[in-house]
Amino acid sequence: MNGLLKCYTVIMVLGSLFIAGFVMAIEEPNYAIIEKLDNFELRSYEPRIVAQTLVSGSMDKASNDGFRRISDYIFGNNRTDDGTQQKVSMTVPVTLQPQSENISMITSASLSQSDGQWRVEFLMPNQFTLETLPTPNNLVVTLREIPAGHYAAIRFSGLADEVVIAKRTTELINWLDNRNITPVGQPILARYNAPWSLPFLRRNEVMVAY
């Protein structure tokens, strides 16, 4: 019962944060736009820190399980150097990526499970460093710094199911191919809204490094 109440509380707080996000800014990663055309962008990202977890299962299951794990961390299931708990502000986007250390270039125009796991990540607020962030109590949640890099993105609204994601990923790869730009790594799904947000108000992106 306590677990159910805690889960409900997290959902309510996250809901209020995302609703508030329509009237006040929620922190996003820092990047500069190199090129923009319609819904496509080339971006240069600054280094950033994320909390991450690896999850098995379908895309939807991995997304939900990973979201719960890291939400639990930022809402206080952690410890600081003095032994206390610390809440960490919610940021956007929440990202989902097939996880494989053996793939150096995109192998297909879709976001699909790789090696049985997905990587789910929450961006950490810019005020923190790896040294100042609280330590996760759950060992399956870890912190890491992503170095500066270039990414291409396609932005879209609505539901981000596997069919839509595959279509958008194909469009992004074709757009890059027309510019003789070679993507590397696996595509990343970035979501900027809570799952219960109205579809036409949602901001989604498929991103890939290059």
Legacy VTK file of the C-alpha trace (Angstrom):
# vtk DataFile Version 3.0
C-alpha trace
ASCII
DATASET POLYDATA
POINTS 210 float
0.000 0.000 0.000
2.839 2.387 0.831
4.462 1.590 -2.529
1.213 2.338 -4.370
0.782 5.617 -2.493
4.376 6.606 -3.268
3.895 5.820 -6.954
0.667 7.848 -7.019
2.415 10.774 -5.329
5.249 10.706 -7.873
2.748 10.678 -10.745
0.848 13.615 -9.281
3.996 15.657 -8.719
5.330 14.900 -12.179
1.948 15.793 -13.643
1.980 19.163 -11.920
5.517 19.797 -13.131
4.701 19.044 -16.743
1.466 21.039 -16.629
3.386 23.925 -15.095
5.878 23.528 -17.920
3.349 25.132 -20.261
3.560 28.381 -18.266
7.078 28.201 -16.852
10.290 26.879 -18.347
11.602 23.427 -17.434
15.348 23.144 -17.889
16.606 21.643 -21.146
20.143 20.778 -22.275
22.242 23.624 -23.630
22.837 23.520 -27.365
23.373 25.831 -30.336
21.446 25.385 -33.583
23.822 24.957 -36.517
21.153 24.560 -39.189
17.363 24.507 -39.163
14.937 23.533 -41.922
11.272 22.947 -41.127
11.258 20.299 -38.366
14.906 19.311 -38.841
17.852 20.716 -36.890
21.584 20.224 -36.615
22.726 20.993 -33.071
25.923 21.407 -31.116
25.429 20.241 -27.517
27.445 21.246 -24.472
28.570 18.520 -22.035
25.746 17.324 -19.806
25.158 14.913 -16.944
22.400 12.320 -16.957
20.976 9.749 -14.583
20.532 6.518 -16.503
19.295 2.976 -16.172
19.323 -0.043 -18.482
15.977 -1.818 -18.861
14.921 -4.975 -20.690
11.638 -5.603 -22.461
9.523 -3.871 -25.076
9.961 -0.189 -25.837
6.889 0.821 -23.825
7.793 -1.375 -20.858
11.388 -0.151 -20.838
10.254 3.464 -21.043
7.819 3.068 -18.138
10.177 1.050 -15.941
13.101 3.375 -16.582
10.947 6.434 -15.907
9.876 5.040 -12.542
13.408 4.104 -11.509
14.930 7.488 -12.211
11.907 9.404 -10.891
12.437 7.516 -7.644
16.042 8.746 -7.605
15.309 12.426 -8.237
12.475 12.465 -5.698
14.757 11.395 -2.879
15.841 7.755 -3.085
19.455 8.898 -2.854
22.081 10.024 -0.370
24.444 12.974 -0.095
27.866 13.078 1.548
26.288 13.998 4.887
23.853 11.084 4.694
20.725 13.093 3.895
18.345 12.821 0.943
18.107 15.478 -1.747
15.442 16.127 -4.339
16.616 16.952 -7.858
14.547 19.162 -10.150
12.778 17.561 -13.100
14.189 18.433 -16.526
13.406 17.518 -20.123
13.706 15.536 -22.265
13.515 11.976 -21.016
15.357 9.870 -23.584
15.187 6.245 -24.680
17.853 4.523 -26.770
18.618 0.941 -27.810
21.772 -0.094 -25.962
24.634 -1.816 -27.747
28.358 -1.285 -27.378
29.003 -3.077 -30.662
27.269 -0.684 -33.049
29.278 2.265 -34.346
26.869 3.372 -37.072
23.106 3.267 -37.591
22.122 -0.153 -38.893
18.451 0.483 -39.592
15.963 3.309 -39.911
14.112 2.429 -36.743
14.321 2.589 -32.995
14.489 -1.060 -31.997
15.667 -3.151 -29.084
19.347 -4.055 -29.201
21.104 -6.722 -27.107
17.949 -6.998 -25.011
18.266 -3.631 -23.289
17.298 0.013 -23.565
19.009 3.004 -21.993
16.634 5.467 -20.313
18.113 8.824 -19.263
17.062 11.927 -17.351
19.038 15.117 -17.825
20.436 16.493 -14.563
20.140 20.248 -13.841
23.120 22.366 -14.910
23.806 23.458 -11.330
25.149 19.979 -10.501
28.423 18.194 -11.215
29.102 14.498 -10.822
30.658 15.334 -7.463
27.702 17.349 -6.145
24.831 15.120 -7.292
23.419 12.765 -4.649
24.323 9.091 -5.032
21.479 6.796 -6.159
20.451 4.218 -3.554
19.202 1.929 -6.315
22.301 0.346 -7.872
20.634 0.058 -11.297
20.551 3.875 -11.548
23.905 5.444 -12.402
25.239 8.896 -13.256
27.428 9.768 -16.219
28.667 12.781 -18.146
27.983 12.958 -21.875
30.700 14.921 -23.699
29.978 17.782 -26.055
28.847 16.628 -29.478
26.821 17.187 -32.619
23.319 15.780 -33.046
20.660 15.903 -35.729
17.022 16.020 -34.664
13.549 15.846 -36.166
10.732 17.275 -34.087
7.132 16.041 -34.157
3.975 16.031 -32.060
1.401 13.341 -31.378
1.890 9.781 -30.192
5.404 8.365 -30.481
4.698 4.702 -31.149
7.083 2.376 -32.965
5.519 2.943 -36.395
5.722 6.730 -36.083
9.266 6.577 -34.697
10.431 4.370 -37.587
8.934 6.826 -40.087
10.534 9.864 -38.437
13.888 8.127 -38.131
13.836 7.300 -41.846
13.053 10.936 -42.644
15.919 12.126 -40.456
18.452 9.719 -41.957
17.379 10.651 -45.502
17.694 14.363 -44.632
21.230 13.773 -43.365
22.108 11.657 -46.403
21.111 14.534 -48.695
23.689 16.646 -46.841
26.380 13.959 -46.995
26.306 13.686 -43.198
26.943 10.255 -41.695
25.069 9.451 -38.476
26.774 7.392 -35.789
25.388 5.351 -32.922
21.754 4.453 -32.508
18.761 6.803 -32.793
17.446 8.355 -29.585
13.810 9.059 -28.757
13.421 12.270 -26.724
10.110 13.026 -24.997
9.339 16.416 -23.472
5.903 15.813 -21.938
4.197 13.518 -19.488
2.552 10.380 -20.983
-0.934 11.720 -20.195
-0.398 14.992 -22.109
-2.783 15.590 -24.986
-1.174 14.219 -28.174
-1.316 17.498 -30.120
0.516 19.269 -27.268
3.350 16.767 -27.092
6.869 17.499 -28.233
8.832 14.479 -29.406
12.148 14.210 -31.202
14.216 11.519 -32.824
17.891 12.406 -32.521
21.133 10.866 -33.724
24.771 11.821 -33.250
26.930 12.625 -36.262
LINES 1 211
210 0 1 2 3 4 5 6 7 8 9 10 11 12 13 14 15 16 17 18 19 20 21 22 23 24 25 26 27 28 29 30 31 32 33 34 35 36 37 38 39 40 41 42 43 44 45 46 47 48 49 50 51 52 53 54 55 56 57 58 59 60 61 62 63 64 65 66 67 68 69 70 71 72 73 74 75 76 77 78 79 80 81 82 83 84 85 86 87 88 89 90 91 92 93 94 95 96 97 98 99 100 101 102 103 104 105 106 107 108 109 110 111 112 113 114 115 116 117 118 119 120 121 122 123 124 125 126 127 128 129 130 131 132 133 134 135 136 137 138 139 140 141 142 143 144 145 146 147 148 149 150 151 152 153 154 155 156 157 158 159 160 161 162 163 164 165 166 167 168 169 170 171 172 173 174 175 176 177 178 179 180 181 182 183 184 185 186 187 188 189 190 191 192 193 194 195 196 197 198 199 200 201 202 203 204 205 206 207 208 209
